[in-house]
Every structure is written in structure tokens, then in C-alpha cells.
Amino acid sequence: MNYQNITILGAGTIGLSWAALFAATGRTVTIYDPSPEMPQRLAQFVQGTAATLTALGWHHAGDMSRIMLINDPAEAVKDADFIQESIPERLELKHVLYAAIEPQLKPDVIIGTSTSGLRLSELQAGFQHPGRLILAHPFNPPHLIPLVEVMENKHTDDGVLQSAIDFYQSIGKVCVQLHKEVPGHVANRLQAAVWREAIHLAQEGVASVEDIDKAVAYGPGLRWAAFGPTTLFHLGGGAGGIRAFCDHLGSHVENWWNDLGSPDLTPAAVDTLEAGMKHVLANADNQDLAAQRDKMVLRYILARAKQ
Ligand SMILES: NC(=O)c1ccc[n+]([C@@H]2O[C@H](COP(=O)([O-])OP(=O)(O)OC[C@H]3O[C@@H](n4cnc5c(N)ncnc54)[C@H](O)[C@@H]3O)[C@@H](O)[C@H]2O)c1
């Protein structure tokens, strides 16, 4: 299945990025988003991401003629083969939208929800027939970062998840399948665990916010971009692999675990982070930082593809 007609429901930070990617791959993209600023935001975003999407090999990058805006959700989905829902993270809002589109859906459509934190089962309650809805959580920005966390459950129709995985993979995404519902899925929980300790270390005065960020970016972050933590520690174990690593260093790691902090995001913690960011922002504004990030990530993705 080629999924030629794609509908984007909600085109903010995430939906616009999905739209630019889908259009760049040659799909026809229909967007429903009630924001009056949509036409301008869409044009700016598609233009702004054209160079990146071209570098990723998508020949239709920047082609606005493949994207149309439609003001009515039911109208926007009626020809859709695949729908990517990225409206705000509010359950009742998503339920209202699902009820509005359901009567118009083609029977074999697939709907991926980008939700970061809502559970698939609670979202399915918005449909009379929830079998076509799956979790399809991207990492920002989805036109660049490959990861999509996907999940089905007992209410999902047979074959829907696999068809969605095949489709996402065909456009360069890397899918990770969840087998259980947990808040934050997998990747955000891992990020949250590292960030919690970063905040703890900053609040304890162990190092500055800037240096703690450097400790990630110039150390483990570089390795994590290649492999995940278990594979890396397997390599750290030498010929004996992960078992040798655990035998050799496991008790030390356990000591570190026992000493980790569990700070809350109190006003004082936010003050510490904001004060720390002042040093980072002395050399570059947000736009510079975002551009640097995207350039480095793009180079890495291209280098990895050549491996
Ligand atoms: N921002 C992130 O880093 C990120 C990452 C991954 C997933 N997500 C998920 O993606 C979804 C969207 O998040 P976002 O950050 O893009 O939000 P956003 O606020 O940037 O964009 C939401 C868009 O939806 C539109 N909208 C509002 N109500 C609507 C409706 N009823 N129908 C259609 N469009 C509607 C808004 O006009 C806006 O353009 C959320 O579920 C979020 O959890 C966000």
C-alpha cells in the first residue's frame, strides 16, 4: 500500500513537520487546522525545511502544489489513505475530532496519533470502531528525526500496525514497537531520567548547567547516537560482553543508582536551569542553536545512511 493521500489533523510544531515530510516524498497532503495563520505558517515551514528534505533525498521537497488546506475535518479525511493526527494534547479535544471524522473515513484508512503522553486505550474511546487507530509518536522534528514509537492493542484490526510500520519505514522512519502502555512511552522516559539527574547535579552545585549539557553532548551523547546504552556497555565489557561488564562494574553502577536524585520541577529548580542557560545563550540565540542542532543531526543521519 502506497498511501498516496495523506491527511494531517492539526498542523502546529509536529503536524507541519509531518506534512512537509509526506509532501516531500511525493504524497498528496490535505491539512485540517483551524488556525487562521495556517497558510503563512505552512508556506514558511515548507520553504524552511526544503533544503533539509532535499538533502535527505526527497525529490518533491518544497513543492507546495502537493499540499492543500481544508477547513472542515470530515471533508479533509474523506479521501485519506493515511491520517496523522497531531492536534493539542487534550483528550476531550481529540475525542471530539475523532467523532467528527469517523463517519467519513474510508474503511481501510490508518490513523496514527502523534500523542506524547495520552494512552492509546483512552484515545480509542473516541471512536465507535477504534480498530484503525494506532500510536505513532514521533520525535521533534519528525521531518528529520527518524524515531517513531508505535503501538497497537487488542482493539486494533489485524495488519494495521504492520502496514503502518512498512509505510513509515518506506519514508526513512525507524519504528520502535511498544508492547505495554506507559506514560511517556519509551524515549521520553529515557530522556526524563537523564534530565532529572542533570537537574539534581546542577542544584547540588556539582557542575554548571552548561557543563552538565557538555558532559552529555561530548561524551555519552555521541555514543548514544550510534548505539543504545546496553549495546555500549556490552562493548565496554570486552570479549565477555554485557555479562562481563555487569560482573566488573555492576556494583559501582548500583551505587550510583542509589545516589541519584529525584528533584521536582520546583520554581527554584526552574530558576537554576534558566540562570544556567544564560551562559549558553551568550554565544547563540535560539534560532542559531536550532540551526546548529539540525545541521549536525542531518550530517549524522546522512553519514549513518552511507554505512
Ligand atoms: N512538540 C513536541 O515536541 C511533540 C513531540 C512529539 C509528539 N507531540 C504530540 O503532537 C501533538 C501536537 O503537538 P504540537 O506540539 O504540534 O502542538 P501545537 O500546539 O504546536 O500544534 C497543535 C495544532 O493543532 C491545531 N488545532 C487545535 N485544535 C484543533 C482541532 N480541533 N483540529 C485540528 N487542529 C487543531 C492548532 O491550531 C495547532 O496548529 C500532541 O499530541 C503532542 O503530544 C509533540
The ligand as an SDF file (V2000), in Angstrom:
LIG
                    3D

 44 48  0  0  0  0  0  0  0  0999 V2000
    6.0290   19.3480   20.4650 N   0  0  0  0  0  0  0  0  0  0  0  0
    6.6750   18.1920   20.5880 C   0  0  0  0  0  0  0  0  0  0  0  0
    7.8890   18.1510   20.8460 O   0  0  0  0  0  0  0  0  0  0  0  0
    5.9370   16.8910   20.3410 C   0  0  0  0  0  0  0  0  0  0  0  0
    6.7040   15.7350   20.0440 C   0  0  0  0  0  0  0  0  0  0  0  0
    6.0360   14.5530   19.7370 C   0  0  0  0  0  0  0  0  0  0  0  0
    4.6450   14.4910   19.7930 C   0  0  0  0  0  0  0  0  0  0  0  0
    3.9250   15.6130   20.1160 N   0  0  0  0  0  0  0  0  0  0  0  0
    2.4480   15.4930   20.1280 C   0  0  0  0  0  0  0  0  0  0  0  0
    1.9470   16.0630   18.9140 O   0  0  0  0  0  0  0  0  0  0  0  0
    0.6560   16.6330   19.1620 C   0  0  0  0  0  0  0  0  0  0  0  0
    0.6760   18.0870   18.7460 C   0  0  0  0  0  0  0  0  0  0  0  0
    1.6540   18.7810   19.4970 O   0  0  0  0  0  0  0  0  0  0  0  0
    2.3180   20.1420   18.9610 P   0  0  0  0  0  0  0  0  0  0  0  0
    3.4870   20.3830   19.8240 O   0  0  0  0  0  0  0  0  0  0  0  0
    2.4720   20.0860   17.4910 O   0  0  0  0  0  0  0  0  0  0  0  0
    1.1610   21.1850   19.3150 O   0  0  0  0  0  0  0  0  0  0  0  0
    0.9580   22.6460   18.7110 P   0  0  0  0  0  0  0  0  0  0  0  0
    0.1960   23.4100   19.7290 O   0  0  0  0  0  0  0  0  0  0  0  0
    2.2420   23.1950   18.1850 O   0  0  0  0  0  0  0  0  0  0  0  0
    0.0180   22.3970   17.4340 O   0  0  0  0  0  0  0  0  0  0  0  0
   -1.3050   21.9720   17.5200 C   0  0  0  0  0  0  0  0  0  0  0  0
   -2.0460   22.4550   16.2740 C   0  0  0  0  0  0  0  0  0  0  0  0
   -3.3510   21.8940   16.2980 O   0  0  0  0  0  0  0  0  0  0  0  0
   -4.2640   22.8920   15.8750 C   0  0  0  0  0  0  0  0  0  0  0  0
   -5.5730   22.5460   16.4090 N   0  0  0  0  0  0  0  0  0  0  0  0
   -6.1330   22.9140   17.5860 C   0  0  0  0  0  0  0  0  0  0  0  0
   -7.3420   22.3160   17.7210 N   0  0  0  0  0  0  0  0  0  0  0  0
   -7.5400   21.5820   16.5890 C   0  0  0  0  0  0  0  0  0  0  0  0
   -8.6130   20.7520   16.1290 C   0  0  0  0  0  0  0  0  0  0  0  0
   -9.6960   20.5440   16.8680 N   0  0  0  0  0  0  0  0  0  0  0  0
   -8.4780   20.1620   14.9370 N   0  0  0  0  0  0  0  0  0  0  0  0
   -7.3530   20.3490   14.1650 C   0  0  0  0  0  0  0  0  0  0  0  0
   -6.3250   21.1310   14.5520 N   0  0  0  0  0  0  0  0  0  0  0  0
   -6.4120   21.7110   15.7680 C   0  0  0  0  0  0  0  0  0  0  0  0
   -3.6860   24.2070   16.3860 C   0  0  0  0  0  0  0  0  0  0  0  0
   -4.1790   25.3090   15.6190 O   0  0  0  0  0  0  0  0  0  0  0  0
   -2.1920   23.9820   16.2030 C   0  0  0  0  0  0  0  0  0  0  0  0
   -1.7520   24.4320   14.9350 O   0  0  0  0  0  0  0  0  0  0  0  0
    0.3620   16.4290   20.6460 C   0  0  0  0  0  0  0  0  0  0  0  0
   -0.4220   15.2640   20.8120 O   0  0  0  0  0  0  0  0  0  0  0  0
    1.7440   16.2180   21.2440 C   0  0  0  0  0  0  0  0  0  0  0  0
    1.7270   15.4390   22.4070 O   0  0  0  0  0  0  0  0  0  0  0  0
    4.5370   16.8120   20.3790 C   0  0  0  0  0  0  0  0  0  0  0  0
  1  2  1  0
  2  3  2  0
  2  4  1  0
  4  5  1  0
  4 44  2  0
  5  6  2  0
  6  7  1  0
  7  8  2  0
  8  9  1  0
  8 44  1  0
  9 10  1  0
  9 42  1  0
 10 11  1  0
 11 12  1  0
 11 40  1  0
 12 13  1  0
 13 14  1  0
 14 15  2  0
 14 16  1  0
 14 17  1  0
 17 18  1  0
 18 19  2  0
 18 20  1  0
 18 21  1  0
 21 22  1  0
 22 23  1  0
 23 24  1  0
 23 38  1  0
 24 25  1  0
 25 26  1  0
 25 36  1  0
 26 27  1  0
 26 35  1  0
 27 28  2  0
 28 29  1  0
 29 30  1  0
 29 35  2  0
 30 31  1  0
 30 32  2  0
 32 33  1  0
 33 34  2  0
 34 35  1  0
 36 37  1  0
 36 38  1  0
 38 39  1  0
 40 41  1  0
 40 42  1  0
 42 43  1  0
M  CHG  2   8   1  16  -1
M  END
$$$$
